[in-house]
Amino acid sequence: MKIEFIIPTFVAINNLILILQCLIVQNNKNWKANVVIDGYTDLYDEIKEFYKNENRICFTHIKGPDGYFGHNARNYGVQNATEEWLLMTSDDNYYVPTFVDEVLKVIDNNTRFIYCDMIHNGYGYKVFECHHSSHNIDIGNMIMKSEFAKQLKLDKKRLDADGIMCGEYIDKFCKEENNVKKINSILYVHN
């Protein structure tokens, strides 16, 4: 079982390198990264060359740049996800080295949605205690089953589209209390 990270990016090479390195140093190697570049630019040629031997990282260019918070690129990534579990993030976020391991440990036959607490730059890099509802969670710490996430779309024009999608996902696919798992640790940094 693997987690697929959907990472939208546009002209943010240094940020992208940092998040990819956060994934490479994961204790648990059961992950895949789908980097979705919002518009073609040759700025990514060097980074693609650098990671060419890392078979867990793939790069895709979509027509753009579309902007809109990277949601169009995320929607593309979700529709093309191949792993059972996915997580949409941003190219400037960080994950602790135990993130993948901690997430995979809580998955059982009833699990459909997983989240954790985070450090959030919008709150002075203080602890942000998350809850699976709008304005209480971030796209970067919502781990969903791909089969269900593919049935939803982020509203690309809404900054709060992640919270809205979270609510829709929980309402439609998490009818039983044990479908949602919270990891009571800080495993993610939002920038």
Secondary structure, DSSP 8 states (H G I E B T S, - for coil): --EEEEEEESS-HHHHHHHHHHHHT-SS--EEEEEEEES--GGGHHHHHHTTT-TTEEEEEES----GGGHHHHHHHHHT--SSEEEE--TT-EE-TTHHHHHHHH--TT--EEEEEEEEGGGTSEEE---SSTTS--GGGEEEEHHHHTT----TT-TTHHHHHHHHHHHHH--SGGGEEEEEEEEEEE-
